[in-house]
């Protein structure tokens, strides 16, 4: 494969990964596996949201309100809010060829 063709394949793969967004993960909160209460899905996309109050918003002090971690179910889209950040469970590596030495 030529250099140009390899660069084009890499650029295309990078663009596709950006379009799809980050892959979902499993999470644990309070020593319990997080599951969606609507569809029982267990893969989530993590986000962050500002928790604000009317009084502070009226006074222009939104920045003093705390934030929360959100987990959006990959299957149905239900959003769950967490005051303490859940722990992401890293997937176990799939068996196969070890590319680290090449």
The first five atom37 places (N, CA, C, CB, O) and aatype in JSON, in Angstrom:
{
  "aatype": [20, 20, 20, 20, 20, 20, 20, 20, 20, 20, 20, 20, 20, 20, 20, 20, 20, 20, 20, 20, 20, 20, 20, 20, 20, 20, 20, 20, 20, 20, 20, 20, 20, 20, 20, 20, 20, 20, 20, 20, 20, 20, 20, 20, 20, 20, 20, 20, 20, 20, 20, 20, 20, 20, 20, 20, 20, 20, 20, 20, 20, 20, 20, 20, 20, 20, 20, 20, 20, 20, 20, 20, 20, 20, 20, 20, 20, 20, 20, 20, 20, 20, 20, 20, 20, 20, 20, 20, 20, 20, 20, 20, 20, 20, 20, 20, 20, 20, 20, 20, 20, 20],
  "atom_mask": [
    [1, 1, 1, 1, 1],
    [1, 1, 1, 1, 1],
    [1, 1, 1, 1, 1],
    [1, 1, 1, 1, 1],
    [1, 1, 1, 1, 1],
    [1, 1, 1, 1, 1],
    [1, 1, 1, 1, 1],
    [1, 1, 1, 1, 1],
    [1, 1, 1, 1, 1],
    [1, 1, 1, 1, 1],
    [1, 1, 1, 1, 1],
    [1, 1, 1, 1, 1],
    [1, 1, 1, 1, 1],
    [1, 1, 1, 1, 1],
    [1, 1, 1, 1, 1],
    [1, 1, 1, 1, 1],
    [1, 1, 1, 1, 1],
    [1, 1, 1, 1, 1],
    [1, 1, 1, 1, 1],
    [1, 1, 1, 1, 1],
    [1, 1, 1, 1, 1],
    [1, 1, 1, 1, 1],
    [1, 1, 1, 1, 1],
    [1, 1, 1, 1, 1],
    [1, 1, 1, 1, 1],
    [1, 1, 1, 1, 1],
    [1, 1, 1, 1, 1],
    [1, 1, 1, 1, 1],
    [1, 1, 1, 1, 1],
    [1, 1, 1, 1, 1],
    [1, 1, 1, 1, 1],
    [1, 1, 1, 1, 1],
    [1, 1, 1, 1, 1],
    [1, 1, 1, 1, 1],
    [1, 1, 1, 1, 1],
    [1, 1, 1, 1, 1],
    [1, 1, 1, 1, 1],
    [1, 1, 1, 1, 1],
    [1, 1, 1, 1, 1],
    [1, 1, 1, 1, 1],
    [1, 1, 1, 1, 1],
    [1, 1, 1, 1, 1],
    [1, 1, 1, 1, 1],
    [1, 1, 1, 1, 1],
    [1, 1, 1, 1, 1],
    [1, 1, 1, 1, 1],
    [1, 1, 1, 1, 1],
    [1, 1, 1, 1, 1],
    [1, 1, 1, 1, 1],
    [1, 1, 1, 1, 1],
    [1, 1, 1, 1, 1],
    [1, 1, 1, 1, 1],
    [1, 1, 1, 1, 1],
    [1, 1, 1, 1, 1],
    [1, 1, 1, 1, 1],
    [1, 1, 1, 1, 1],
    [1, 1, 1, 1, 1],
    [1, 1, 1, 1, 1],
    [1, 1, 1, 1, 1],
    [1, 1, 1, 1, 1],
    [1, 1, 1, 1, 1],
    [1, 1, 1, 1, 1],
    [1, 1, 1, 1, 1],
    [1, 1, 1, 1, 1],
    [1, 1, 1, 1, 1],
    [1, 1, 1, 1, 1],
    [1, 1, 1, 1, 1],
    [1, 1, 1, 1, 1],
    [1, 1, 1, 1, 1],
    [1, 1, 1, 1, 1],
    [1, 1, 1, 1, 1],
    [1, 1, 1, 1, 1],
    [1, 1, 1, 1, 1],
    [1, 1, 1, 1, 1],
    [1, 1, 1, 1, 1],
    [1, 1, 1, 1, 1],
    [1, 1, 1, 1, 1],
    [1, 1, 1, 1, 1],
    [1, 1, 1, 1, 1],
    [1, 1, 1, 1, 1],
    [1, 1, 1, 1, 1],
    [1, 1, 1, 1, 1],
    [1, 1, 1, 1, 1],
    [1, 1, 1, 1, 1],
    [1, 1, 1, 1, 1],
    [1, 1, 1, 1, 1],
    [1, 1, 1, 1, 1],
    [1, 1, 1, 1, 1],
    [1, 1, 1, 1, 1],
    [1, 1, 1, 1, 1],
    [1, 1, 1, 1, 1],
    [1, 1, 1, 1, 1],
    [1, 1, 1, 1, 1],
    [1, 1, 1, 1, 1],
    [1, 1, 1, 1, 1],
    [1, 1, 1, 1, 1],
    [1, 1, 1, 1, 1],
    [1, 1, 1, 1, 1],
    [1, 1, 1, 1, 1],
    [1, 1, 1, 1, 1],
    [1, 1, 1, 1, 1],
    [1, 1, 1, 1, 1]
  ],
  "atom_positions": [
    [[0.85, -1.17, 0.0], [0.0, 0.0, 0.0], [0.9, 1.23, 0.0], [-0.97, 0.0, 1.22], [1.86, 1.31, 0.76]],
    [[0.58, 2.17, -0.85], [1.37, 3.39, -0.94], [1.14, 4.31, 0.24], [1.06, 4.11, -2.23], [0.15, 4.17, 0.96]],
    [[2.04, 5.23, 0.42], [1.94, 6.18, 1.53], [0.66, 7.0, 1.44], [3.16, 7.12, 1.53], [-0.04, 7.15, 2.44]],
    [[0.35, 7.52, 0.27], [-0.84, 8.34, 0.11], [-2.11, 7.57, 0.44], [-0.92, 8.88, -1.31], [-2.99, 8.09, 1.13]],
    [[-2.19, 6.35, -0.04], [-3.38, 5.52, 0.22], [-3.51, 5.22, 1.72], [-3.3, 4.2, -0.59], [-4.61, 5.23, 2.27]],
    [[-2.39, 4.96, 2.37], [-2.41, 4.71, 3.82], [-2.86, 5.94, 4.6], [-1.03, 4.29, 4.29], [-3.63, 5.82, 5.56]],
    [[-2.39, 7.11, 4.2], [-2.82, 8.35, 4.85], [-4.31, 8.59, 4.66], [-2.03, 9.54, 4.31], [-5.0, 9.02, 5.59]],
    [[-4.81, 8.32, 3.47], [-6.23, 8.5, 3.2], [-7.09, 7.54, 4.02], [-6.51, 8.3, 1.71], [-8.14, 7.93, 4.54]],
    [[-6.64, 6.29, 4.15], [-7.38, 5.32, 4.98], [-7.41, 5.78, 6.43], [-6.74, 3.91, 4.87], [-8.44, 5.68, 7.1]],
    [[-6.26, 6.27, 6.93], [-6.2, 6.75, 8.31], [-7.1, 7.96, 8.53], [-4.77, 7.11, 8.67], [-7.79, 8.04, 9.55]],
    [[-7.1, 8.89, 7.58], [-7.95, 10.08, 7.7], [-9.42, 9.7, 7.68], [-7.64, 11.07, 6.57], [-10.22, 10.26, 8.43]],
    [[-9.79, 8.74, 6.83], [-11.18, 8.3, 6.75], [-11.6, 7.62, 8.06], [-11.37, 7.33, 5.57], [-12.7, 7.88, 8.55]],
    [[-10.75, 6.77, 8.62], [-11.07, 6.1, 9.89], [-11.21, 7.11, 11.02], [-9.98, 5.08, 10.25], [-12.09, 6.98, 11.87]],
    [[-10.35, 8.12, 11.03], [-10.42, 9.16, 12.06], [-11.73, 9.93, 11.94], [-9.22, 10.13, 11.95], [-12.39, 10.17, 12.95]],
    [[-12.12, 10.31, 10.73], [-13.37, 11.05, 10.52], [-14.57, 10.22, 10.93], [-13.5, 11.47, 9.05], [-15.51, 10.75, 11.53]],
    [[-14.56, 8.93, 10.63], [-15.68, 8.07, 11.01], [-15.78, 7.93, 12.52], [-15.53, 6.69, 10.38], [-16.89, 7.89, 13.07]],
    [[-14.64, 7.87, 13.21], [-14.68, 7.74, 14.67], [-15.22, 9.02, 15.31], [-13.28, 7.44, 15.23], [-15.91, 8.95, 16.32]],
    [[-14.92, 10.18, 14.72], [-15.47, 11.43, 15.24], [-16.97, 11.51, 15.01], [-14.78, 12.62, 14.58], [-17.7, 12.01, 15.87]],
    [[-17.44, 11.02, 13.88], [-18.86, 11.07, 13.56], [-19.67, 10.16, 14.49], [-19.1, 10.66, 12.11], [-20.79, 10.49, 14.86]],
    [[-19.09, 9.03, 14.86], [-19.8, 8.08, 15.72], [-19.78, 8.52, 17.18], [-19.19, 6.69, 15.59], [-20.65, 8.1, 17.94]],
    [[-18.83, 9.33, 17.57], [-18.7, 9.76, 18.95], [-17.98, 8.7, 19.77], [-20.08, 10.05, 19.54], [-17.66, 7.63, 19.27]],
    [[-17.74, 9.01, 21.04], [-17.03, 8.05, 21.87], [-17.86, 6.8, 22.11], [-16.65, 8.69, 23.21], [-19.09, 6.85, 22.19]],
    [[-17.17, 5.7, 22.22], [-17.9, 4.45, 22.44], [-18.45, 4.41, 23.86], [-16.98, 3.22, 22.18], [-17.86, 5.01, 24.76]],
    [[-19.55, 3.71, 24.08], [-20.14, 3.62, 25.42], [-19.34, 2.67, 26.31], [-21.6, 3.15, 25.33], [-18.62, 1.79, 25.83]],
    [[-19.47, 2.86, 27.62], [-18.78, 2.03, 28.6], [-19.74, 1.56, 29.68], [-17.61, 2.81, 29.23], [-20.86, 2.06, 29.81]],
    [[-19.28, 0.57, 30.45], [-19.98, 0.13, 31.66], [-19.51, 1.02, 32.8], [-19.71, -1.4, 31.97], [-18.37, 1.5, 32.79]],
    [[-20.39, 1.25, 33.8], [-20.05, 2.1, 34.94], [-20.49, 1.44, 36.24], [-20.69, 3.49, 34.8], [-21.39, 0.61, 36.27]],
    [[-19.82, 1.84, 37.33], [-20.15, 1.39, 38.68], [-20.34, 2.63, 39.54], [-19.04, 0.45, 39.26], [-19.52, 3.55, 39.51]],
    [[-21.42, 2.65, 40.32], [-21.69, 3.75, 41.26], [-22.09, 3.15, 42.59], [-22.81, 4.71, 40.71], [-23.0, 2.31, 42.66]],
    [[-21.43, 3.57, 43.66], [-21.75, 3.03, 44.98], [-21.58, 1.53, 45.05], [-23.16, 3.39, 45.35], [-22.38, 0.84, 45.69]],
    [[-20.56, 1.01, 44.41], [-20.25, -0.43, 44.37], [-21.31, -1.28, 43.67], [-20.06, -0.93, 45.77], [-21.33, -2.5, 43.83]],
    [[-22.19, -0.64, 42.91], [-23.2, -1.36, 42.14], [-23.05, -1.03, 40.67], [-24.64, -1.02, 42.64], [-22.77, 0.12, 40.31]],
    [[-23.23, -2.03, 39.82], [-23.18, -1.81, 38.37], [-24.35, -0.93, 37.97], [-23.19, -3.16, 37.59], [-25.49, -1.19, 38.35]],
    [[-24.09, 0.12, 37.19], [-25.15, 1.01, 36.74], [-25.92, 0.34, 35.6], [-24.58, 2.39, 36.29], [-25.32, -0.16, 34.65]],
    [[-27.24, 0.35, 35.72], [-28.12, -0.2, 34.68], [-29.25, 0.79, 34.44], [-28.69, -1.61, 35.09], [-29.65, 1.51, 35.36]],
    [[-29.75, 0.84, 33.24], [-30.84, 1.74, 32.9], [-32.15, 1.22, 33.51], [-30.98, 1.88, 31.36], [-32.5, 0.06, 33.31]],
    [[-32.86, 2.06, 34.27], [-34.12, 1.61, 34.86], [-35.24, 1.44, 33.83], [-34.56, 2.58, 35.93], [-36.26, 0.81, 34.12]],
    [[-35.06, 1.99, 32.64], [-36.11, 1.9, 31.61], [-35.97, 0.64, 30.75], [-36.07, 3.13, 30.71], [-36.93, -0.1, 30.56]],
    [[-34.73, 0.39, 30.23], [-34.56, -0.73, 29.3], [-33.56, -1.78, 29.8], [-34.1, -0.21, 27.94], [-33.3, -2.76, 29.11]],
    [[-33.0, -1.58, 30.99], [-32.01, -2.48, 31.59], [-30.69, -2.51, 30.8], [-32.58, -3.89, 31.69], [-29.9, -3.44, 30.97]],
    [[-30.46, -1.51, 29.94], [-29.19, -1.42, 29.23], [-28.05, -1.17, 30.21], [-29.24, -0.31, 28.17], [-28.27, -0.63, 31.3]],
    [[-26.84, -1.56, 29.83], [-25.71, -1.36, 30.74], [-24.52, -0.66, 30.08], [-25.27, -2.7, 31.3], [-23.41, -0.68, 30.62]],
    [[-24.74, -0.05, 28.93], [-23.7, 0.73, 28.26], [-24.13, 2.19, 28.22], [-23.42, 0.18, 26.83], [-25.26, 2.5, 27.83]],
    [[-23.22, 3.09, 28.62], [-23.57, 4.5, 28.77], [-22.5, 5.41, 28.2], [-23.79, 4.83, 30.23], [-21.33, 5.06, 28.11]],
    [[-22.95, 6.61, 27.8], [-22.06, 7.7, 27.4], [-22.04, 8.69, 28.55], [-22.54, 8.38, 26.04], [-23.09, 9.1, 29.05]],
    [[-20.84, 9.08, 28.98], [-20.7, 9.98, 30.12], [-20.73, 11.43, 29.67], [-19.4, 9.69, 30.87], [-20.21, 11.78, 28.61]],
    [[-21.35, 12.27, 30.49], [-21.4, 13.7, 30.24], [-21.31, 14.46, 31.55], [-22.68, 14.08, 29.49], [-21.15, 13.86, 32.62]],
    [[-21.41, 15.77, 31.47], [-21.34, 16.62, 32.66], [-22.39, 17.72, 32.51], [-19.91, 17.21, 32.85], [-22.54, 18.28, 31.43]],
    [[-23.09, 18.03, 33.58], [-24.12, 19.06, 33.54], [-24.02, 19.94, 34.78], [-25.53, 18.44, 33.43], [-23.59, 19.49, 35.84]],
    [[-24.41, 21.18, 34.63], [-24.41, 22.12, 35.74], [-25.75, 22.03, 36.46], [-24.14, 23.57, 35.25], [-26.81, 22.11, 35.84]],
    [[-25.69, 21.88, 37.77], [-26.91, 21.91, 38.58], [-27.08, 23.35, 39.03], [-26.84, 20.91, 39.81], [-26.24, 23.87, 39.77]],
    [[-28.16, 24.02, 38.6], [-28.3, 25.41, 39.02], [-29.61, 25.62, 39.77], [-28.23, 26.34, 37.81], [-30.54, 24.81, 39.69]],
    [[-29.66, 26.73, 40.48], [-30.84, 27.09, 41.26], [-31.39, 28.42, 40.72], [-30.5, 27.2, 42.79], [-30.65, 29.21, 40.14]],
    [[-32.66, 28.64, 40.91], [-33.3, 29.87, 40.4], [-32.68, 31.12, 41.01], [-34.81, 29.86, 40.7], [-32.43, 32.1, 40.3]],
    [[-32.43, 31.09, 42.29], [-31.89, 32.28, 42.97], [-30.52, 32.67, 42.45], [-31.81, 32.04, 44.47], [-30.26, 33.85, 42.18]],
    [[-29.65, 31.7, 42.3], [-28.31, 32.0, 41.8], [-28.33, 32.38, 40.32], [-27.38, 30.8, 42.02], [-27.53, 33.2, 39.87]],
    [[-29.25, 31.79, 39.57], [-29.38, 32.16, 38.17], [-29.84, 33.61, 38.05], [-30.36, 31.21, 37.44], [-29.32, 34.36, 37.23]],
    [[-30.83, 34.0, 38.86], [-31.34, 35.37, 38.85], [-30.24, 36.36, 39.21], [-32.52, 35.5, 39.81], [-30.18, 37.46, 38.66]],
    [[-29.37, 35.97, 40.16], [-28.28, 36.86, 40.59], [-27.06, 36.77, 39.67], [-27.87, 36.52, 42.0], [-26.08, 37.48, 39.88]],
    [[-27.12, 35.91, 38.65], [-25.99, 35.77, 37.74], [-24.83, 34.98, 38.34], [-25.51, 37.12, 37.31], [-23.68, 35.16, 37.94]],
    [[-25.14, 34.13, 39.3], [-24.1, 33.36, 39.99], [-24.18, 31.87, 39.67], [-24.21, 33.57, 41.49], [-23.9, 31.04, 40.53]],
    [[-24.56, 31.53, 38.44], [-24.66, 30.13, 38.05], [-23.37, 29.36, 38.29], [-25.05, 30.02, 36.59], [-23.39, 28.18, 38.62]],
    [[-22.25, 30.03, 38.13], [-20.95, 29.37, 38.25], [-20.7, 28.85, 39.66], [-19.85, 30.33, 37.84], [-19.82, 28.01, 39.85]],
    [[-21.45, 29.34, 40.66], [-21.24, 28.86, 42.03], [-21.97, 27.55, 42.3], [-21.69, 29.91, 43.03], [-21.71, 26.89, 43.31]],
    [[-22.89, 27.18, 41.42], [-23.6, 25.91, 41.59], [-22.69, 24.75, 41.21], [-24.9, 25.88, 40.73], [-21.8, 24.89, 40.36]],
    [[-22.9, 23.62, 41.84], [-22.1, 22.44, 41.55], [-22.51, 21.77, 40.25], [-22.19, 21.45, 42.69], [-23.52, 22.13, 39.65]],
    [[-21.73, 20.81, 39.84], [-22.03, 20.05, 38.63], [-22.4, 18.62, 38.98], [-20.85, 20.07, 37.67], [-22.31, 18.2, 40.13]],
    [[-22.82, 17.89, 37.97], [-23.17, 16.49, 38.15], [-22.71, 15.71, 36.92], [-24.7, 16.32, 38.37], [-22.66, 16.24, 35.81]],
    [[-22.38, 14.46, 37.14], [-22.04, 13.57, 36.04], [-23.34, 12.98, 35.51], [-21.05, 12.44, 36.49], [-24.21, 12.57, 36.28]],
    [[-23.47, 12.94, 34.19], [-24.64, 12.31, 33.58], [-24.2, 11.08, 32.8], [-25.39, 13.31, 32.65], [-23.13, 11.07, 32.18]],
    [[-25.02, 10.06, 32.84], [-24.82, 8.86, 32.03], [-26.04, 8.69, 31.15], [-24.57, 7.59, 32.92], [-27.16, 8.6, 31.65]],
    [[-25.82, 8.65, 29.84], [-26.91, 8.49, 28.87], [-26.88, 7.06, 28.34], [-26.79, 9.52, 27.7], [-25.87, 6.6, 27.82]],
    [[-27.99, 6.39, 28.48], [-28.09, 4.99, 28.04], [-27.88, 4.91, 26.53], [-29.47, 4.39, 28.42], [-28.49, 5.66, 25.76]],
    [[-27.02, 4.0, 26.12], [-26.71, 3.83, 24.7], [-27.89, 3.21, 23.96], [-25.47, 2.96, 24.52], [-28.03, 3.4, 22.75]],
    [[-28.74, 2.47, 24.65], [-29.86, 1.77, 23.99], [-31.08, 2.67, 23.83], [-30.24, 0.53, 24.8], [-31.63, 2.75, 22.73]],
    [[-31.52, 3.34, 24.9], [-32.78, 4.1, 24.82], [-32.61, 5.61, 25.0], [-33.73, 3.59, 25.86], [-33.55, 6.36, 24.71]],
    [[-31.45, 6.06, 25.46], [-31.22, 7.5, 25.58], [-31.6, 8.11, 26.91], [-31.94, 8.19, 24.52], [-31.46, 9.32, 27.09]],
    [[-32.1, 7.31, 27.86], [-32.45, 7.85, 29.17], [-31.21, 8.42, 29.85], [-33.1, 6.77, 30.05], [-30.15, 7.79, 29.83]],
    [[-31.33, 9.6, 30.45], [-30.21, 10.25, 31.12], [-30.37, 10.09, 32.63], [-30.12, 11.75, 30.73], [-31.42, 10.4, 33.19]],
    [[-29.31, 9.62, 33.29], [-29.28, 9.51, 34.74], [-28.24, 10.5, 35.27], [-28.96, 8.03, 35.2], [-27.17, 10.67, 34.68]],
    [[-28.57, 11.16, 36.39], [-27.68, 12.15, 36.99], [-27.03, 11.56, 38.25], [-28.46, 13.46, 37.34], [-27.69, 10.85, 39.01]],
    [[-25.75, 11.85, 38.46], [-25.01, 11.36, 39.62], [-24.26, 12.52, 40.28], [-24.02, 10.24, 39.21], [-23.52, 13.25, 39.63]],
    [[-24.48, 12.68, 41.59], [-23.77, 13.71, 42.35], [-22.3, 13.37, 42.56], [-24.43, 13.92, 43.7], [-21.45, 14.26, 42.62]],
    [[-22.0, 12.09, 42.65], [-20.62, 11.6, 42.71], [-20.32, 10.9, 41.4], [-20.39, 10.64, 43.94], [-21.15, 10.14, 40.89]],
    [[-19.14, 11.15, 40.86], [-18.8, 10.58, 39.55], [-18.71, 9.07, 39.6], [-17.5, 11.17, 39.04], [-17.94, 8.53, 40.39]],
    [[-19.48, 8.37, 38.77], [-19.38, 6.91, 38.71], [-18.02, 6.49, 38.14], [-20.53, 6.32, 37.87], [-17.38, 7.25, 37.4]],
    [[-17.61, 5.3, 38.48], [-16.33, 4.77, 37.99], [-16.56, 4.02, 36.7], [-15.66, 3.84, 39.05], [-17.42, 3.15, 36.62]],
    [[-15.78, 4.37, 35.68], [-15.88, 3.69, 34.39], [-15.15, 2.36, 34.47], [-15.31, 4.57, 33.25], [-14.02, 2.29, 34.96]],
    [[-15.78, 1.31, 33.98], [-15.18, -0.02, 33.96], [-14.54, -0.2, 32.59], [-16.23, -1.14, 34.26], [-15.23, -0.25, 31.57]],
    [[-13.22, -0.31, 32.57], [-12.5, -0.47, 31.31], [-12.73, -1.88, 30.77], [-10.98, -0.21, 31.51], [-12.7, -2.85, 31.52]],
    [[-12.94, -1.98, 29.46], [-13.14, -3.32, 28.88], [-11.84, -4.13, 28.94], [-13.62, -3.21, 27.42], [-10.74, -3.58, 28.86]],
    [[-12.01, -5.42, 29.09], [-10.84, -6.31, 29.09], [-10.33, -6.43, 27.67], [-11.19, -7.71, 29.69], [-11.13, -6.5, 26.73]],
    [[-9.01, -6.47, 27.49], [-8.49, -6.6, 26.12], [-8.94, -7.9, 25.48], [-6.97, -6.52, 26.12], [-9.01, -8.94, 26.13]],
    [[-9.26, -7.83, 24.2], [-9.69, -9.02, 23.48], [-8.45, -9.85, 23.13], [-10.48, -8.63, 22.18], [-7.41, -9.31, 22.77]],
    [[-8.58, -11.17, 23.25], [-7.43, -12.01, 22.88], [-7.15, -11.87, 21.39], [-7.69, -13.49, 23.25], [-8.06, -11.7, 20.58]],
    [[-5.9, -11.96, 21.05], [-5.52, -11.83, 19.65], [-4.06, -11.47, 19.54], [-6.38, -10.79, 18.94], [-3.28, -11.68, 20.47]],
    [[-3.7, -10.94, 18.42], [-2.31, -10.61, 18.14], [-1.85, -9.43, 18.98], [-2.14, -10.29, 16.66], [-2.57, -8.45, 19.13]],
    [[-0.66, -9.52, 19.54], [-0.08, -8.46, 20.33], [0.7, -7.52, 19.4], [0.85, -9.03, 21.45], [1.74, -7.9, 18.87]],
    [[0.19, -6.33, 19.21], [0.8, -5.36, 18.3], [1.77, -4.43, 19.02], [-0.28, -4.54, 17.63], [2.38, -3.58, 18.37]],
    [[1.94, -4.56, 20.32], [2.76, -3.62, 21.08], [4.24, -3.7, 20.73], [2.58, -3.86, 22.55], [4.96, -2.72, 20.92]],
    [[4.72, -4.83, 20.25], [6.14, -4.98, 19.94], [6.47, -4.69, 18.49], [6.59, -6.37, 20.29], [7.62, -4.89, 18.07]],
    [[5.51, -4.23, 17.71], [5.77, -4.01, 16.28], [5.8, -2.55, 15.94], [4.72, -4.69, 15.43], [6.0, -2.18, 14.79]]
  ]
}
